[in-house]
Amino acid sequence: MNNIHDFRSRVIYEFYLGLQIMSIFGILLFYKYLFQNELKYSLVFIIVYTSFVILKVAQFVYKVYLKGEEDFQPFIWSVFLDGIFLCFFLYLAHDYFYILSDLFYIYLVILSMMFNHKLPMACSSFIAICYIILVIIQDNMALASLAVIIKVLLFYLLGHIMTTIINAINILESRTCYMYDDLEQKNHLLSEMVTKDFLTNLYNHKTFYKYYKELILRSCQSKTAFSLAILDIDDFKKINDTYGHLAGDKILQEISSLIQDNIRMTDVAARYGGEEFAILFPDTSAQDTAVICERIRNIIETHVFNIDNQSITITISGGVAGGICTDPYYRQNKLFEFVDQLLYKAKSEGKNRVLYSHELIIITE
C-alpha cells in the first residue's frame, strides 16, 4: 500500500511543480497586462518566485530521480509559502483580483491532495485568511459583502468535499492493496504447491529437472563444472514396516530439513524419489561436494529420531560426481546414471557412506 500511496503523492507533486513552471511562463507572457501599475515590484516578485520554484524542482529531481527516494514528501512550509506567493501575485495584479482570486480554489484542491486530507481545516483557514486580507487591502468595505462571505464559506466547503473524496480514495486504495497482497500470497502458495514436494517442502522431481537443465546450459556457456549428489535412506522399507508410514513420513521431513540446513543458498535440493534425495551444486567440484555430503551423512547418523517414544538412528548412503556440458544440444546425459551407480556401490559396500569419483562426466551429443 505504501508504494501505491507514495507513487500517487509523487505524481501529484510533479503535476503541481509543472503548474508552477507554467505559471512562470504565463506571468512573463502577460507581464505588462497583469502588473500595469506595479512593474517595479512585480519584477522583484518574478525573480524571487522563479528562484523558489527552480529550487523546489531541483530538490525534487535530486531526491527522487538521483537518490531514488520513493517516499518523497514536500515540506509543508514550502507549500504554504506558495500560498504567500499567490497572495503577493494577486496583490500586484489588483486590477484583476476578483477574476484571478479563483486560483485559491485550485491551490486548495492540490494542497488537500498532496497532504492526504490531513490538514483540511488548516488549509481552508489559511486560504480564507489570505483572501480576507487581500479583500481588506482592496476595499475594506467589501468584507461585509455577500460575495466575500459566500467565497469564504466555499473555501471551507471545498476543503470538506476534498477531505471526503480523498478519504474514500484511501479506503478504496487500502482495499485494493489488501486484495493484491492476498492474491500475491495465494499465487506464492500455488507456486509452492506446483514446485515443492508437499511432504518434505523440497523441490519436486519436475522442478528439479528444470533447474538441472538450466544448470547444464549455464555450464555449457561458462565452461564450468557442477556436481550432482544422490542420497538414499538406508533400509527405509524396514522402517516403514516396523514403525508405520506416518513414522516414515516424519523421518523424511526431518532428514529433508537437515539436508536443507546444511547446503548453500545456491544449491538445489529435491525429493527425487520415495526415499531418495538429489542435490545440485553449481560451480562445485565433486571433491568439495563430497565433503558437504559427508557432513550431511554424519549429521543424520548422529541425529536422534524419536518415533513412538523410541529413539532410533538413521543412516544414508550417497553417490557424488561432477559434470560439464560441451554441447547445448546434448542428447546423452550419463551423469545421473554414473551417480546412481556410485550410490548402488555405496549400498553394496555396507551402506552409511558417500562415494564420489574424480572422473568428470562430459555431457555432450
Legacy VTK file of the C-alpha trace (Angstrom):
# vtk DataFile Version 3.0
C-alpha trace
ASCII
DATASET POLYDATA
POINTS 365 float
0.000 0.000 0.000
2.833 2.426 0.836
4.270 2.047 -2.666
0.956 2.979 -4.303
0.424 5.894 -1.910
3.983 7.200 -2.443
3.593 6.903 -6.215
0.296 8.819 -6.127
1.778 11.566 -3.936
4.811 11.859 -6.189
2.705 12.155 -9.356
0.504 14.847 -7.764
3.567 16.807 -6.675
5.091 16.501 -10.150
1.855 17.883 -11.588
1.919 20.708 -9.045
5.503 21.639 -9.942
4.541 21.537 -13.611
1.703 24.010 -12.935
4.109 26.326 -11.128
6.553 26.272 -14.036
3.686 27.011 -16.423
2.567 29.870 -14.162
6.004 31.479 -14.508
5.704 31.444 -18.295
2.137 32.755 -18.026
3.220 35.638 -15.792
6.069 36.539 -18.151
3.746 36.364 -21.166
1.127 38.688 -19.663
3.581 40.706 -17.581
2.590 44.158 -18.823
-1.128 43.439 -18.697
-1.165 41.978 -15.191
1.099 44.494 -13.470
0.246 47.791 -15.161
0.831 49.910 -12.057
3.344 47.713 -10.204
6.045 46.968 -12.803
8.952 47.661 -10.448
7.768 45.428 -7.583
6.442 42.776 -9.945
9.908 42.261 -11.441
11.314 41.522 -7.973
8.392 39.173 -7.320
9.002 37.250 -10.568
12.735 36.821 -9.817
12.134 35.601 -6.235
9.229 33.337 -7.221
11.124 31.813 -10.174
14.166 31.142 -7.965
11.941 29.478 -5.361
10.255 27.219 -7.936
13.597 26.251 -9.507
14.921 25.382 -6.041
11.895 23.135 -5.371
12.205 21.415 -8.752
15.937 20.833 -8.202
15.285 19.378 -4.739
12.591 17.064 -6.120
14.740 15.845 -9.049
17.743 15.275 -6.767
15.854 13.283 -4.121
13.528 11.282 -6.396
15.485 10.730 -9.606
19.099 10.923 -8.419
18.882 9.468 -4.889
15.914 7.226 -5.715
13.738 8.167 -2.717
10.304 6.645 -3.317
8.644 8.162 -0.254
9.428 11.805 -1.069
7.156 14.239 0.766
7.254 18.008 0.168
7.830 20.267 3.155
4.547 21.744 4.277
6.163 25.141 4.875
7.296 25.308 1.253
3.748 24.675 0.032
2.358 27.311 2.403
4.982 29.700 1.026
3.389 29.097 -2.361
0.161 30.464 -0.867
2.012 33.594 0.254
3.461 33.979 -3.254
-0.060 33.621 -4.642
-1.225 36.388 -2.310
1.579 38.691 -3.483
0.708 37.910 -7.095
-2.963 38.791 -6.542
-1.946 41.930 -4.674
0.298 43.102 -7.515
-2.348 42.217 -10.123
-5.050 44.000 -8.099
-6.869 45.170 -11.227
-7.749 41.517 -11.911
-8.069 40.416 -8.297
-11.704 39.277 -8.340
-11.094 37.274 -11.514
-7.783 35.679 -10.521
-8.797 35.009 -6.896
-10.401 31.762 -8.119
-6.827 30.435 -8.243
-7.286 29.868 -4.490
-9.686 27.009 -5.318
-7.059 25.251 -7.466
-4.459 25.816 -4.762
-6.765 24.350 -2.081
-7.584 21.249 -4.169
-3.927 20.460 -4.853
-2.983 21.197 -1.248
-5.619 18.739 0.016
-4.460 16.059 -2.431
-0.770 16.450 -1.610
-1.197 16.229 2.135
-3.732 13.428 2.018
-6.597 15.341 3.709
-4.567 15.602 6.943
-4.950 19.397 7.349
-8.289 20.314 5.724
-9.315 22.944 8.287
-5.823 24.447 8.446
-5.596 24.707 4.650
-9.093 26.179 4.309
-8.447 28.634 7.167
-5.102 29.694 5.704
-6.668 30.417 2.306
-9.697 32.156 3.831
-7.416 34.439 5.906
-5.268 35.234 2.861
-8.356 36.054 0.833
-9.846 38.266 3.572
-6.568 40.193 3.963
-6.446 40.831 0.217
-10.096 41.951 0.196
-9.389 44.395 3.050
-6.387 45.789 1.157
-8.529 46.204 -1.944
-11.615 47.610 -0.235
-12.257 47.170 3.472
-15.954 47.894 2.952
-16.258 44.838 0.688
-15.569 42.491 3.622
-19.190 42.550 4.699
-20.495 41.878 1.204
-22.423 38.698 0.470
-19.997 37.704 -2.324
-16.991 37.701 0.035
-18.861 35.783 2.750
-20.009 33.152 0.238
-16.490 32.805 -1.154
-15.033 32.222 2.333
-17.693 29.620 3.080
-16.934 27.942 -0.266
-13.280 27.534 0.779
-14.399 25.542 3.834
-16.964 23.607 1.828
-14.386 22.689 -0.811
-11.950 21.620 1.914
-14.632 19.344 3.413
-15.520 17.905 -0.007
-11.871 17.204 -0.828
-11.393 15.547 2.560
-14.362 13.250 1.947
-13.265 12.363 -1.576
-9.629 11.684 -0.671
-10.669 9.649 2.361
-12.871 7.495 0.092
-9.959 7.104 -2.346
-7.689 5.995 0.500
-10.229 3.407 1.670
-10.542 2.071 -1.889
-6.749 2.072 -2.224
-6.397 0.168 1.043
-8.907 -2.467 -0.040
-7.268 -2.792 -3.449
-3.856 -3.261 -1.837
-5.278 -5.857 0.538
-6.772 -7.779 -2.391
-3.468 -7.500 -4.277
-1.437 -8.749 -1.293
-3.910 -11.583 -0.727
-3.737 -12.568 -4.411
0.064 -12.398 -4.377
0.191 -14.610 -1.279
-2.152 -17.154 -2.862
-0.097 -17.139 -6.070
3.004 -17.769 -3.983
1.314 -20.689 -2.223
0.111 -22.048 -5.560
3.622 -21.759 -6.964
4.988 -23.676 -3.975
2.340 -26.361 -4.421
3.385 -26.791 -8.048
7.155 -26.720 -7.483
7.576 -28.204 -3.991
7.048 -31.681 -2.590
4.109 -31.391 -0.182
5.669 -33.648 2.469
9.290 -32.513 2.637
8.986 -28.946 1.267
11.936 -29.667 -1.014
11.626 -29.230 -4.760
9.748 -31.976 -6.540
11.052 -34.188 -9.332
9.752 -31.993 -12.158
11.167 -28.746 -10.751
14.497 -30.411 -10.052
14.854 -31.356 -13.720
14.035 -27.784 -14.706
16.915 -26.483 -12.565
19.103 -29.310 -13.823
18.585 -28.329 -17.467
19.240 -24.658 -16.637
22.468 -25.619 -14.857
23.629 -27.707 -17.823
23.105 -24.790 -20.216
24.930 -22.437 -17.854
27.773 -24.938 -17.632
27.954 -25.037 -21.418
28.117 -21.240 -21.673
30.609 -20.657 -18.861
32.601 -23.867 -19.382
32.449 -24.571 -15.649
31.736 -27.874 -13.939
28.988 -28.639 -11.467
28.219 -31.605 -9.251
25.297 -33.908 -8.617
24.631 -35.901 -5.449
22.001 -38.568 -4.884
21.338 -39.592 -1.283
19.188 -42.516 -0.206
17.923 -43.502 3.251
19.245 -46.912 4.268
16.681 -49.652 4.979
13.767 -47.247 4.724
11.319 -50.047 3.838
12.177 -51.785 7.103
11.463 -48.534 8.981
8.047 -48.246 7.332
7.258 -51.886 8.065
8.347 -51.595 11.695
7.048 -48.186 12.719
4.434 -47.421 10.066
4.187 -44.970 7.198
3.414 -41.973 9.433
6.728 -42.533 11.193
8.392 -42.858 7.800
6.883 -39.521 6.729
8.181 -37.859 9.874
11.688 -39.212 9.211
11.540 -37.939 5.620
10.586 -34.486 6.884
13.368 -34.368 9.475
16.026 -35.579 7.031
14.839 -33.069 4.417
15.186 -30.296 6.981
18.699 -31.456 7.914
19.710 -31.518 4.250
18.263 -28.055 3.577
20.010 -26.606 6.638
23.416 -27.901 5.564
23.609 -26.851 1.915
24.272 -23.424 0.428
21.691 -20.941 -0.818
22.789 -21.592 -4.407
22.379 -25.382 -4.141
19.158 -27.081 -5.221
17.784 -29.969 -3.166
14.826 -32.113 -4.206
12.965 -35.208 -3.209
13.969 -37.305 -6.176
12.072 -40.470 -5.306
10.365 -42.150 -2.375
13.342 -42.009 -0.004
15.881 -40.571 -2.444
17.154 -37.001 -2.471
19.022 -35.292 -5.305
21.125 -32.154 -4.834
22.691 -29.904 -7.472
25.869 -27.999 -6.596
26.619 -25.229 -9.160
30.290 -24.377 -9.863
31.464 -27.005 -7.388
33.881 -29.897 -7.812
32.921 -33.449 -6.902
35.511 -33.449 -4.121
34.049 -30.332 -2.453
30.538 -31.707 -2.909
31.573 -34.979 -1.287
32.781 -33.049 1.756
29.384 -31.373 2.114
27.515 -34.658 1.625
29.763 -36.436 4.099
28.914 -33.752 6.654
25.214 -34.281 5.958
25.641 -38.053 6.289
27.389 -37.631 9.638
24.748 -35.190 10.948
21.937 -37.606 10.019
23.784 -40.550 11.575
24.223 -38.735 14.889
20.745 -37.212 14.863
18.235 -38.810 17.241
14.861 -39.593 15.674
12.061 -40.012 18.221
9.415 -42.448 16.985
6.668 -43.677 19.329
8.738 -42.709 22.379
11.680 -44.635 20.964
14.985 -43.170 19.873
16.271 -44.626 16.635
19.203 -43.852 14.367
19.008 -43.462 10.617
21.808 -43.629 8.071
22.037 -42.622 4.448
24.194 -43.608 1.503
25.134 -41.421 -1.419
26.902 -41.018 -4.710
28.599 -37.849 -5.979
30.086 -36.930 -9.336
30.909 -33.827 -11.314
29.821 -32.969 -14.818
30.400 -30.381 -17.518
28.444 -29.676 -20.685
30.200 -29.125 -24.015
27.186 -29.177 -26.311
23.980 -27.195 -25.618
22.112 -29.630 -27.885
23.185 -32.648 -25.844
21.288 -35.909 -26.235
23.250 -38.256 -23.991
23.339 -37.481 -20.288
25.230 -40.123 -18.357
25.748 -38.097 -15.194
22.616 -39.401 -13.433
23.423 -42.987 -14.373
27.010 -42.574 -13.161
25.957 -41.087 -9.775
23.272 -43.741 -9.396
25.901 -46.452 -9.892
28.059 -44.847 -7.176
25.036 -44.866 -4.854
24.398 -48.544 -5.620
28.063 -49.281 -4.921
27.877 -47.439 -1.573
24.869 -49.594 -0.655
26.625 -52.801 -1.648
29.745 -51.897 0.337
27.863 -51.685 3.621
25.734 -48.516 3.391
26.137 -45.406 5.544
28.768 -43.933 3.241
29.150 -41.401 0.428
31.228 -42.389 -2.602
32.491 -39.931 -5.192
34.524 -40.111 -8.352
37.311 -37.818 -9.599
36.151 -38.529 -13.136
34.421 -35.545 -14.763
31.428 -36.674 -16.796
31.173 -34.925 -20.164
27.609 -34.058 -21.158
27.654 -33.970 -24.936
25.976 -35.272 -28.028
LINES 1 366
365 0 1 2 3 4 5 6 7 8 9 10 11 12 13 14 15 16 17 18 19 20 21 22 23 24 25 26 27 28 29 30 31 32 33 34 35 36 37 38 39 40 41 42 43 44 45 46 47 48 49 50 51 52 53 54 55 56 57 58 59 60 61 62 63 64 65 66 67 68 69 70 71 72 73 74 75 76 77 78 79 80 81 82 83 84 85 86 87 88 89 90 91 92 93 94 95 96 97 98 99 100 101 102 103 104 105 106 107 108 109 110 111 112 113 114 115 116 117 118 119 120 121 122 123 124 125 126 127 128 129 130 131 132 133 134 135 136 137 138 139 140 141 142 143 144 145 146 147 148 149 150 151 152 153 154 155 156 157 158 159 160 161 162 163 164 165 166 167 168 169 170 171 172 173 174 175 176 177 178 179 180 181 182 183 184 185 186 187 188 189 190 191 192 193 194 195 196 197 198 199 200 201 202 203 204 205 206 207 208 209 210 211 212 213 214 215 216 217 218 219 220 221 222 223 224 225 226 227 228 229 230 231 232 233 234 235 236 237 238 239 240 241 242 243 244 245 246 247 248 249 250 251 252 253 254 255 256 257 258 259 260 261 262 263 264 265 266 267 268 269 270 271 272 273 274 275 276 277 278 279 280 281 282 283 284 285 286 287 288 289 290 291 292 293 294 295 296 297 298 299 300 301 302 303 304 305 306 307 308 309 310 311 312 313 314 315 316 317 318 319 320 321 322 323 324 325 326 327 328 329 330 331 332 333 334 335 336 337 338 339 340 341 342 343 344 345 346 347 348 349 350 351 352 353 354 355 356 357 358 359 360 361 362 363 364
